[in-house]
Amino acid sequence: MPVIKYKSPFGIITIQENNGAISRIYLPNNESGGLVVGADDPVRPQLLLNAKQQFEEYFAGERKIFDLPLDFGGCTEFMKRVYDELMRVKYGETASYKEIAERIGAPKAYRAVGLANNKNRLAIIVPCHRIVGADGGLVGYAGGLELKQSLLALERKF
């Protein structure tokens, strides 16, 4: 699957495409595979270039919502409900796992919401970094708590 690497302010982010949709985001320090698409590559999927541009706009504070086709293949219906709700958490704001569970109509499933967050393959686009513990504290993030804190600080700055 084709990928493009983007040098974000926090390290290299790899964006993967599959069948016309973004299928995976690899955060800094996470390994990625796939055919790397470069600026001089004659076969540059426009989708990957658009995704890279949207990440540049996000990190510059110019984009608050990504507008890309997303591949949720392999996700359960519960996970899709969680991800849909995560995308409703506004830029610069946070919600708790419990609040997300309540919003999707499964108030006791906050641990399952946490597991869905943990399996989110579309980090930043599906903003699991905006989800915090019941006390507002930072808990768990695939990219590490330092990156989670940095992303939240970036969003609060704009």
C-alpha positions as CSV (number, residue, x, y, z in Angstrom):
1,M,0.0,0.0,0.0
2,P,1.4,3.4,-0.8
3,V,2.5,5.7,2.0
4,I,3.8,9.3,2.2
5,K,5.9,10.5,5.0
6,Y,5.3,13.9,6.5
7,K,7.8,15.7,8.8
8,S,5.5,17.2,11.5
9,P,6.7,19.5,14.3
10,F,6.7,16.3,16.5
11,G,8.5,13.9,14.2
12,I,7.8,11.8,11.1
13,I,4.1,10.9,10.5
14,T,3.4,8.2,7.9
15,I,0.1,8.3,6.0
16,Q,-1.1,5.2,4.3
17,E,-3.6,4.9,1.5
18,N,-5.6,1.8,0.5
19,N,-8.2,1.7,-2.4
20,G,-8.8,5.5,-2.4
21,A,-9.1,6.1,1.3
22,I,-6.7,6.8,4.2
23,S,-6.2,3.5,6.0
24,R,-3.6,4.2,8.6
25,I,-1.6,6.9,10.3
26,Y,1.7,6.0,11.8
27,L,2.7,8.4,14.6
28,P,6.3,9.4,15.2
29,N,8.5,6.5,16.4
30,N,6.0,3.9,15.1
31,E,7.2,1.6,12.3
32,S,5.4,1.7,8.9
33,G,5.6,-0.4,5.8
34,G,4.5,0.2,2.3
35,L,5.8,1.8,-0.8
36,V,7.0,5.3,0.1
37,V,5.7,7.9,-2.3
38,G,8.1,10.9,-2.8
39,A,7.7,14.3,-4.4
40,D,9.6,13.1,-7.5
41,D,7.6,9.8,-7.8
42,P,5.7,9.7,-11.1
43,V,2.9,7.7,-9.4
44,R,1.8,10.0,-6.6
45,P,-1.7,9.3,-5.4
46,Q,-3.4,12.7,-5.1
47,L,-5.1,11.5,-1.9
48,L,-1.8,11.1,-0.2
49,L,-0.7,14.6,-1.3
50,N,-4.0,16.0,-0.1
51,A,-3.6,14.2,3.3
52,K,-0.1,15.6,3.7
53,Q,-1.4,19.1,2.9
54,Q,-4.2,18.7,5.4
55,F,-1.7,17.6,8.1
56,E,0.5,20.7,7.3
57,E,-2.6,22.9,7.7
58,Y,-3.5,21.2,11.0
59,F,-0.1,21.7,12.5
60,A,-0.2,25.4,11.3
61,G,-3.5,25.9,13.1
62,E,-5.3,26.5,9.8
63,R,-7.3,23.2,9.8
64,K,-9.6,22.0,12.6
65,I,-11.3,19.1,10.7
66,F,-9.8,16.7,8.2
67,D,-11.7,16.2,5.0
68,L,-10.5,12.9,3.6
69,P,-12.1,9.5,2.7
70,L,-11.3,7.1,5.6
71,D,-11.0,3.3,5.5
72,F,-12.4,1.8,8.7
73,G,-12.0,-1.7,7.4
74,G,-11.5,-4.3,10.2
75,C,-13.3,-2.1,12.7
76,T,-16.4,-3.4,14.6
77,E,-19.6,-1.5,14.6
78,F,-18.9,-0.4,18.2
79,M,-15.5,1.0,17.2
80,K,-17.1,2.9,14.3
81,R,-19.6,4.4,16.7
82,V,-16.8,5.4,19.0
83,Y,-14.7,6.9,16.1
84,D,-17.8,8.8,14.8
85,E,-18.2,10.3,18.3
86,L,-14.5,11.1,18.6
87,M,-14.7,13.2,15.5
88,R,-17.5,15.2,17.1
89,V,-15.1,16.3,19.9
90,K,-14.2,19.8,18.8
91,Y,-10.7,21.0,18.1
92,G,-9.1,22.2,21.3
93,E,-11.6,20.5,23.6
94,T,-11.5,17.2,25.4
95,A,-14.0,14.6,26.5
96,S,-13.6,11.6,28.9
97,Y,-13.9,8.0,28.0
98,K,-17.1,7.9,30.1
99,E,-18.6,10.8,28.2
100,I,-17.9,9.1,24.9
101,A,-19.5,5.9,26.2
102,E,-22.6,7.9,27.3
103,R,-22.8,9.7,24.0
104,I,-22.9,6.5,22.0
105,G,-25.6,5.0,24.3
106,A,-23.4,2.6,26.2
107,P,-22.7,4.4,29.5
108,K,-21.0,1.4,31.1
109,A,-18.7,0.7,28.2
110,Y,-16.1,3.3,29.0
111,R,-13.3,0.6,29.1
112,A,-14.4,-0.6,25.7
113,V,-14.2,3.0,24.5
114,G,-10.6,3.0,25.8
115,L,-9.9,-0.2,23.9
116,A,-11.3,1.3,20.7
117,N,-9.2,4.4,21.2
118,N,-6.2,2.1,21.6
119,K,-6.9,0.4,18.3
120,N,-7.5,3.7,16.4
121,R,-5.5,3.4,13.2
122,L,-6.3,6.9,12.1
123,A,-4.8,8.9,14.9
124,I,-5.1,12.7,14.8
125,I,-7.7,12.5,12.0
126,V,-9.9,10.5,14.3
127,P,-8.8,12.6,17.4
128,C,-8.4,10.1,20.1
129,H,-5.8,12.4,21.6
130,R,-8.7,14.6,22.8
131,I,-10.0,11.8,25.1
132,V,-8.9,12.0,28.7
133,G,-9.6,10.3,32.0
134,A,-12.7,11.0,34.1
135,D,-10.6,13.4,36.2
136,G,-9.3,15.3,33.1
137,G,-5.9,13.7,33.4
138,L,-4.0,12.4,30.4
139,V,-4.1,8.7,30.0
140,G,-2.9,6.3,27.3
141,Y,-2.0,7.3,23.8
142,A,-0.3,5.2,21.1
143,G,2.1,8.1,20.3
144,G,2.9,8.5,24.0
145,L,1.6,11.0,26.6
146,E,4.1,13.6,25.6
147,L,2.8,13.7,22.1
148,K,-0.8,13.7,23.4
149,Q,0.0,16.7,25.6
150,S,1.7,18.4,22.7
151,L,-1.3,17.9,20.3
152,L,-3.7,19.3,22.9
153,A,-1.4,22.3,23.6
154,L,-1.2,22.9,19.8
155,E,-4.9,22.9,19.5
156,R,-5.4,25.2,22.5
157,K,-2.9,27.6,21.0
158,F,-5.1,28.3,18.0
